[in-house]
Amino acid sequence: MYINRIKNIIKRRKITQKELSELIKTSERSLGLNLKKGDMKVSTLIKISDVLEVPVKYFFEEEENYQKLEDPSVEYLKKEKENEEIKFLKTQIELKDGQIKFLQSLIKK
């Protein structure tokens, strides 16, 4: 299953196997054999997921989870950005809460 996902995503992004092999720092022959055999090391799969900017689980999840996505990395990146924004907003709230407590302590004096 994951081999087809790799092939599909590099095809959609117009990345050649040679380009992908260079990006993950392996030989084109080695990557080609892995894709042909349908077998590769986990470390290679992690490198590919990093380069393609998709979570490793994308290669193993059921197809229906990604049918609506034209490019799963776009959705993944949106979620990552949303998570970063949520963390930032929580920090801002904590800072404001601290300022409010400080001002309240001044009023009580």
N, C-alpha and C positions, 0 to 999 in steps of 0.2 A: 504494500500500500504506500509506504513512504517514498519509494523510488519513483512511482508515478507522480506523486505530489512534487517532488524535487524537479522532475522533468517538466511538469506543467508550469510551475512558477518561473523557472528560468526561460521557458518558451514565451510566457506572457510578458516577461520583462526584457525579452530580446537579449538575453545573456547567453553566450555560447558556453559549451562545456569547457573550452579552453580558458575563457575569461574566469569562469567559476573556479577552475583548478588553480589559476594564478591567485585569485582572491583568498582561497583557503590554504594556499602554499603547499600544493601537492602537484604531482605531475598530471598532465592531461590523460596519459595512459592509465594511471592508477584510478583516477576518478571515473574514466570510461569503463574500466573493468568492474569497478564497484557498482556502477549503475546497471551494467549489463547483467552481472551476477545477481543483483538484487540484494547485496549484502555489503555492509560497511561498518567500520568501527564507530562506536558511540562518539568518540572524540571528533571524528570527521563530520558526523551528523550535527554535532554542536557547532562546529565551525561554519557549516553550511547555514544553519539556522541564524547564526550571528550575522553572516554576510547578507542573507536574504531578509533579515530583520523580521523573522517570524519566530514564535515560540517553538521549542522543540516538539511540544505536544501537538502542534499543528500537523506534523507528519504522521501521527498515530490516531488522532481522534476520528470519530465517525464522520463520513462525508457530509451528512446532513447538517452538522454543526457549522460548516463553511460554505454550503451551497449558495447562500445569499451574498457572499462576499466575492467581489470580482478579484480582489487582491487582499489576502488575509493580513498582510503586513500593515496596510492602511488602517484597518480596524484595530489591530494590535497597538499601533502607534497612537491612535486616538485615545484608547483606553489608558495608555501610559501617560499621555499628556494630561488627561482628566485626573488621574491619580496624583500627578505632580501638583496640579492646580488645587486639588483638595488639601494636600499637605500644606501648601502655601497659605491657603485660607485659614486652616486650623491654627497655624502659627500666628497669623494676624489676629485672630480672635483671642488667642492666649495673651498676646501683647496688649491688646485693648483691655482685656479683663484685668491685667496687671496695672494698667494706667488707672482704671476705674477704682480699684482697691486703694491705690495710692492716694487718689483724690479724695476718696471717702475718708481715709485716715486723716487727711489734712482738715477736713470739715469737722470731724469729731473733736479735734484739739481745741 
